[in-house]
Amino acid sequence: MRKVGFAYRNEELKEILPKSYKIESLQSKRRMLCIMLNQFLSPQAQICLDDKKLFSEDILSIFIAKIESFFPLYKLRPQKSQKLIQLYSKETILFHQFSKMSKNVKLNYLSRSYIYDATYKMPQGFTHPAAELISLIFNGKEIMMMADLDLLFTQTVYKRIRREKDKKVSLDLPYIQIDQHGITTRLLPKWKNINPKKLTQRSDEINKGFEEIAKEKTDHYYLIYPKTENFQKHIRLQNKEIQKEIKMIPYSFTFCNRK
């Protein structure tokens, strides 16, 4: 299982970023990861993709900047009482726990009177967008992010499928299912390298594909993998015993380079 994100090693931040066809620069890789993470976030919490300078910073700094944007720090006046708009109980404790662990000066200041709780456990179900972001990079004890690349890939493919009036697209992990005009198509995205000359390396997924399409309810079955220099065209695989065909499809992330 491949992981992407960041972690601290010997007090130094180490980024683990996805690699894909035509996604070459460090900035492009960070933007690509943010595009994938945005698929899990509410519109308010999503990372802005239009700011070119943003991706010159590491992933943690990008998240910190977004979290900070929900707190009008420049308006804080300690000598004046602030109007209470809404109280987020779970989110408030999470924010203070995170801020205490953060090396960010502004966030440290906001939580200066809070005492870190070493027994704290991450709750579920947040309503504030800042808490959504924090929950991706903070596990309750340390600041880090190790996201499942298969899950990110599957969610990205799912969200980017064009919706049409007569087309139903559903997520049944690890599969994506499309029902249209009485035809059922099953997709299985996997973040693995494909060498067309060594397809035996993917025999487990291929065999599972033929098992799925042998079922009466499945009309088409596609294995989706990242596009590479060696894997740029569809590969048709046939099983003469059951007289069925499945396809291996290269998925391109070059859309991440679009401004």
Secondary structure by P-SEA (a helix, b strand, c coil): cccbbbbbcccbbbbbcccccccccaaaaaaaaaaaaaaaccccccccccccccccccaaaaaaaaaacccccccccccbbbbbccccaaaaaaaaaaaaacccaaaaaaaccbbbbcccccccccccaaaaaaaacccccbbbbbccaaaaaaaaaaaaccccccbbbbbcccbbbbbcccbbbbbbbbcccccccccccaaaaaaaaaaaaacccccbbbbbbcccccccbbbbbbcccccbbbbbbbbbccccccc
